[in-house]
Amino acid sequence: MTPLEILAAAASGAPAPRIPIFCNLLDQGAKELGMHAKEYFSKGECVAEAQLRMLKRYGQDNVWSLHYVGKEAELLGCKEILFADDGVPNVADFVIKNLDDVATFEIPADITQVPAWQSIAECMSILRGEVGATHPICAYLTASTTLPSILMGMDKWMELFLLGPFDVRDELLRKCSDFFQQHISALRAAGANVLIYSSPFGSPYFVGKNIIQKTVLPWMRRDLQPGGVDDVVYYCGMAPFNEVIELVFDELKIKTHHISPLADLAEAKRLINTRGLTCGVIDDIKMINWTEDETRAEVKRIIDIGKPGGHFLFCNGVMPMTVPEANIRGMVEAAFEYGRLE
């Protein structure tokens, strides 16, 4: 079976030789090609080449089209990204500098015509041509309720989100949701078949369950309504969200859940059961200091919890650049060993 077929089997509960095994390697690409981060991320063919090289080296099931989260801000007018060869690129120019800017902030009529889109298109074209028929191609999308944090800064967005003025907040959310609908449609058209819906505001770790139910979920429904959710993964960063899994099923119909290492995986698996796909996630921050044996032991623990009954996928979070290569290799090898179903 191909990795795509194994993923489909896990989601449906059909027989398969093993569980799906994802290894998310994003910031390692520049080092893989021996390039400085700024040059590397400017060329979609380089991002694709690094993903394909790492796929061949480690043998996981998935590749990524994501360059960095700030790419979305660039699509919306950000003029400067701060690059570092030993860390994650960050937004250095906020598109919205004060509340008056919300009124003049506009979404491009077609984001695929924006210069910042072109490297994404190049990357997607290569990945689709090389592995699109056999492997999951993951794409990252920031929910409308979270996107303002990279457009104006988290502190200003939290103040506007919680304290208002609410007419300004809702105007910004509408525009961000319009962008999201364009973005997810463009990524699907380009070949992405696993869409990571990033919504930290969908976790009670950030805002209360009552706020999620009354304020966040309506915007989530608006984000996702046009294209459906069959290929969507509910993701709250590494924040736990067991408390709202039932809400997500009822209100959004999302069936695949990227469970935080901080959450009770057994409880999450019980809540999701056979209705969807539980993604058990290793704490790859701790992998920085673990030995290879400790990494393998944690992989086994996670899979022992999640594998019984099927409907389970093993993965990591964002794999910091300082995680030793031996631990990455050990993680993937252990997942293949302990994830066998036959």
C-alpha positions as CSV (number, residue, x, y, z in Angstrom):
1,M,0.0,0.0,0.0
2,T,1.1,3.6,-0.7
3,P,1.4,6.0,2.2
4,L,-1.8,7.7,0.9
5,E,-3.6,4.4,1.0
6,I,-2.4,3.6,4.5
7,L,-3.6,7.1,5.6
8,A,-7.0,6.4,4.1
9,A,-7.2,3.0,5.7
10,A,-6.4,4.4,9.1
11,A,-9.1,7.1,8.7
12,S,-11.7,4.5,7.7
13,G,-10.7,1.6,9.8
14,A,-9.8,-0.6,6.8
15,P,-7.0,-3.2,7.0
16,A,-3.4,-1.9,6.5
17,P,0.1,-3.3,7.2
18,R,0.9,-0.5,9.7
19,I,-0.3,2.9,11.1
20,P,0.5,6.1,9.2
21,I,3.8,7.7,10.3
22,F,4.4,11.4,9.8
23,C,7.6,13.2,10.5
24,N,7.3,17.0,10.2
25,L,10.7,18.4,9.1
26,L,10.3,22.1,8.2
27,D,13.2,24.2,9.3
28,Q,15.8,21.5,8.6
29,G,15.5,22.1,4.8
30,A,18.0,24.9,4.5
31,K,20.7,22.9,6.3
32,E,19.8,19.9,4.1
33,L,20.8,21.9,1.0
34,G,23.6,23.8,2.7
35,M,21.9,27.1,2.1
36,H,21.2,30.2,4.2
37,A,17.6,30.4,5.3
38,K,16.7,33.5,3.4
39,E,17.9,32.2,0.1
40,Y,16.5,28.7,0.7
41,F,12.9,29.9,1.5
42,S,12.9,32.3,-1.5
43,K,13.0,29.3,-3.9
44,G,10.1,26.9,-3.9
45,E,12.1,24.3,-5.8
46,C,14.7,24.3,-3.0
47,V,12.0,23.7,-0.4
48,A,10.6,20.8,-2.5
49,E,14.0,19.3,-3.1
50,A,14.8,19.3,0.7
51,Q,11.5,17.7,1.5
52,L,12.1,15.0,-1.1
53,R,15.6,14.4,0.1
54,M,14.5,14.0,3.8
55,L,11.6,11.8,2.7
56,K,14.1,9.5,1.0
57,R,16.5,9.6,4.1
58,Y,14.0,8.9,6.8
59,G,11.2,7.1,5.0
60,Q,8.2,8.8,6.7
61,D,4.8,9.0,4.9
62,N,4.5,12.8,4.4
63,V,6.0,15.9,2.9
64,W,5.3,19.6,3.5
65,S,4.6,22.6,1.3
66,L,4.9,25.0,4.2
67,H,7.8,27.4,4.0
68,Y,7.1,29.4,7.3
69,V,4.0,30.7,9.0
70,G,4.9,34.3,8.2
71,K,4.4,33.5,4.5
72,E,0.7,34.2,5.0
73,A,1.5,37.6,6.3
74,E,3.6,38.2,3.2
75,L,0.6,37.3,1.0
76,L,-1.2,40.1,2.9
77,G,1.4,42.8,2.6
78,C,4.2,42.1,5.1
79,K,7.4,43.6,3.8
80,E,10.0,42.1,6.0
81,I,10.7,38.6,7.5
82,L,13.4,38.1,10.0
83,F,15.5,35.0,8.9
84,A,17.9,33.1,11.0
85,D,20.0,30.0,10.1
86,D,19.4,28.4,13.5
87,G,15.7,29.2,14.1
88,V,12.3,29.9,12.7
89,P,11.6,32.8,10.4
90,N,9.5,35.5,12.0
91,V,7.4,38.5,10.9
92,A,9.4,41.7,11.3
93,D,6.8,44.1,9.8
94,F,3.3,44.1,11.0
95,V,0.7,44.8,8.3
96,I,-1.7,46.3,10.8
97,K,0.1,48.8,13.1
98,N,-3.0,50.4,14.7
99,L,-6.7,49.9,14.7
100,D,-7.3,52.5,12.0
101,D,-5.4,50.2,9.6
102,V,-8.1,47.6,9.9
103,A,-10.5,49.7,7.8
104,T,-7.9,50.1,4.9
105,F,-6.6,46.5,5.1
106,E,-7.7,44.6,2.0
107,I,-7.4,41.0,0.9
108,P,-6.0,40.5,-2.6
109,A,-8.6,39.6,-5.2
110,D,-6.4,36.5,-6.2
111,I,-3.7,35.5,-3.8
112,T,-2.1,33.2,-6.4
113,Q,-1.1,36.4,-8.4
114,V,0.8,37.8,-5.4
115,P,4.6,37.5,-5.8
116,A,4.9,35.7,-2.4
117,W,2.7,32.9,-3.7
118,Q,5.0,32.0,-6.5
119,S,7.5,30.0,-4.4
120,I,4.6,28.1,-2.9
121,A,3.3,27.3,-6.4
122,E,6.8,26.1,-7.4
123,C,7.1,23.9,-4.4
124,M,3.7,22.4,-4.8
125,S,4.1,21.7,-8.5
126,I,7.3,19.7,-7.8
127,L,5.9,17.8,-4.8
128,R,2.6,17.0,-6.7
129,G,4.6,15.7,-9.7
130,E,7.0,13.6,-7.7
131,V,4.8,12.1,-4.9
132,G,1.3,13.5,-5.2
133,A,-0.2,10.2,-6.3
134,T,1.4,8.2,-3.5
135,H,2.1,10.5,-0.4
136,P,0.3,12.9,1.8
137,I,1.3,16.5,0.9
138,C,0.7,18.6,4.0
139,A,-0.1,22.3,3.9
140,Y,-0.5,24.7,6.8
141,L,-3.3,27.2,7.2
142,T,-3.9,29.7,10.0
143,A,-7.5,30.1,11.1
144,S,-9.1,33.5,10.8
145,T,-9.2,33.9,14.6
146,T,-5.4,33.4,14.8
147,L,-4.2,35.1,11.6
148,P,-4.4,38.6,13.1
149,S,-1.6,37.6,15.6
150,I,0.9,37.7,12.7
151,L,-0.6,40.8,11.2
152,M,-0.6,43.0,14.3
153,G,1.2,41.1,17.1
154,M,-0.3,38.8,19.6
155,D,-0.6,41.4,22.4
156,K,-2.6,43.8,20.3
157,W,-4.7,41.0,18.9
158,M,-5.6,39.5,22.3
159,E,-6.6,43.0,23.5
160,L,-8.8,43.6,20.4
161,F,-10.2,40.0,20.5
162,L,-11.2,40.1,24.2
163,L,-11.9,43.8,24.8
164,G,-12.9,45.3,21.5
165,P,-14.0,47.5,19.9
166,F,-15.9,44.5,18.6
167,D,-17.1,46.0,15.4
168,V,-13.4,46.5,14.4
169,R,-12.6,43.0,15.6
170,D,-15.3,41.5,13.5
171,E,-14.3,43.5,10.4
172,L,-10.8,42.1,10.7
173,L,-12.1,38.6,11.3
174,R,-14.3,38.8,8.2
175,K,-11.3,39.8,6.1
176,C,-9.1,37.1,7.6
177,S,-11.8,34.5,6.9
178,D,-12.1,35.7,3.3
179,F,-8.4,35.2,3.0
180,F,-8.5,31.8,4.6
181,Q,-11.2,30.6,2.1
182,Q,-9.0,31.7,-0.8
183,H,-5.9,30.2,0.8
184,I,-7.4,26.7,1.4
185,S,-8.9,26.6,-2.1
186,A,-5.6,27.6,-3.7
187,L,-3.6,25.0,-1.8
188,R,-6.1,22.3,-2.6
189,A,-6.0,23.2,-6.3
190,A,-2.1,23.1,-6.1
191,G,-2.2,19.5,-4.8
192,A,-2.2,19.6,-1.0
193,N,-4.2,16.7,0.4
194,V,-3.7,17.1,4.1
195,L,-4.6,20.5,5.4
196,I,-3.4,21.5,8.9
197,Y,-6.0,23.9,10.3
198,S,-4.0,25.8,12.9
199,S,-6.2,27.4,15.5
200,P,-4.6,27.9,19.0
201,F,-7.7,29.9,19.8
202,G,-9.6,26.6,19.4
203,S,-7.9,25.3,22.6
204,P,-9.1,26.1,26.2
205,Y,-5.4,26.6,26.9
206,F,-5.7,30.0,25.3
207,V,-9.3,31.1,25.8
208,G,-12.1,29.7,27.8
209,K,-14.5,27.0,26.4
210,N,-17.3,29.5,26.5
211,I,-15.4,31.9,24.3
212,I,-14.5,29.1,21.9
213,Q,-18.2,28.1,21.7
214,K,-19.7,31.5,21.3
215,T,-17.0,33.5,19.4
216,V,-14.4,31.2,17.9
217,L,-16.4,28.3,16.4
218,P,-18.7,30.5,14.3
219,W,-15.7,31.9,12.5
220,M,-14.2,28.4,12.2
221,R,-17.4,27.3,10.5
222,R,-17.2,30.3,8.1
223,D,-13.5,29.5,7.3
224,L,-14.2,25.9,6.4
225,Q,-17.7,25.9,5.0
226,P,-17.0,26.3,1.2
227,G,-14.7,23.2,0.7
228,G,-15.7,20.9,3.5
229,V,-13.4,19.2,6.1
230,D,-12.6,15.7,4.8
231,D,-8.9,16.6,4.3
232,V,-8.7,18.9,7.3
233,V,-6.7,18.3,10.6
234,Y,-7.7,20.1,13.8
235,Y,-4.5,21.5,15.2
236,C,-4.0,23.9,18.1
237,G,-0.2,24.1,18.0
238,M,1.0,22.0,20.8
239,A,-1.8,23.1,23.1
240,P,-4.2,20.5,24.6
241,F,-7.9,20.5,23.5
242,N,-9.5,17.3,24.7
243,E,-12.1,19.4,26.4
244,V,-13.5,20.6,23.1
245,I,-13.2,17.5,20.9
246,E,-16.9,16.8,21.1
247,L,-17.6,20.4,20.1
248,V,-15.3,20.1,17.1
249,F,-17.1,17.0,16.0
250,D,-20.5,18.5,16.5
251,E,-19.9,22.0,15.2
252,L,-17.2,21.6,12.6
253,K,-17.4,17.8,11.6
254,I,-13.6,17.6,11.6
255,K,-12.6,14.0,12.1
256,T,-8.8,14.2,12.3
257,H,-7.3,15.5,15.6
258,H,-3.6,16.4,16.2
259,I,-3.4,15.6,20.0
260,S,-1.1,17.7,22.1
261,P,1.7,15.9,24.0
262,L,0.3,17.8,27.0
263,A,-3.1,16.1,26.7
264,D,-4.2,12.7,27.9
265,L,-3.8,10.6,24.7
266,A,-5.9,7.7,26.1
267,E,-8.7,10.1,26.9
268,A,-8.5,11.6,23.4
269,K,-8.5,8.2,21.8
270,R,-11.6,7.3,23.8
271,L,-13.4,10.5,22.8
272,I,-12.6,10.2,19.1
273,N,-12.9,6.4,19.1
274,T,-13.7,5.1,15.6
275,R,-15.4,8.3,14.5
276,G,-12.2,9.8,13.2
277,L,-8.4,9.7,13.3
278,T,-6.4,10.3,16.5
279,C,-2.9,11.6,15.9
280,G,-0.6,10.7,18.7
281,V,2.2,13.4,19.0
282,I,5.6,13.0,20.5
283,D,7.0,15.9,22.5
284,D,9.8,16.9,20.1
285,I,10.9,19.7,22.4
286,K,12.0,17.0,24.9
287,M,13.6,15.1,22.1
288,I,16.3,17.8,22.1
289,N,17.8,16.3,25.2
290,W,16.7,12.7,25.0
291,T,18.9,9.8,24.0
292,E,17.9,7.7,21.1
293,D,16.7,5.0,23.5
294,E,14.6,7.4,25.4
295,T,13.0,8.6,22.1
296,R,12.3,5.0,21.0
297,A,10.7,4.3,24.4
298,E,8.4,7.3,24.1
299,V,7.4,6.3,20.6
300,K,6.5,2.8,21.9
301,R,4.5,4.3,24.8
302,I,2.4,6.5,22.5
303,I,1.8,3.8,19.9
304,D,0.8,1.3,22.6
305,I,-1.9,3.7,23.8
306,G,-3.1,4.7,20.3
307,K,-2.8,1.6,18.1
308,P,-5.4,-0.7,19.7
309,G,-8.7,-0.3,17.8
310,G,-7.0,1.3,14.8
311,H,-7.9,4.8,13.6
312,F,-4.5,6.1,14.7
313,L,-1.5,8.0,13.3
314,F,1.8,8.7,14.8
315,C,3.6,12.1,14.3
316,N,5.7,14.8,15.9
317,G,5.1,18.5,16.3
318,V,7.5,20.9,14.5
319,M,10.8,19.2,15.2
320,P,13.2,21.9,16.5
321,M,16.4,22.2,14.5
322,T,18.5,21.2,17.6
323,V,16.9,17.7,17.8
324,P,19.8,15.3,17.1
325,E,19.5,13.5,13.8
326,A,19.9,10.2,15.6
327,N,16.7,10.9,17.5
328,I,14.8,11.8,14.3
329,R,15.9,8.6,12.7
330,G,15.3,6.6,15.9
331,M,11.8,8.1,16.2
332,V,10.8,7.1,12.6
333,E,12.4,3.6,12.8
334,A,10.6,2.9,16.1
335,A,7.3,4.1,14.7
336,F,7.6,1.6,11.8
337,E,8.6,-1.2,14.2
338,Y,5.9,-0.6,16.8
339,G,3.3,0.6,14.4
340,R,3.0,-2.7,12.5
341,L,-0.6,-4.1,12.3
342,E,0.1,-7.4,10.6
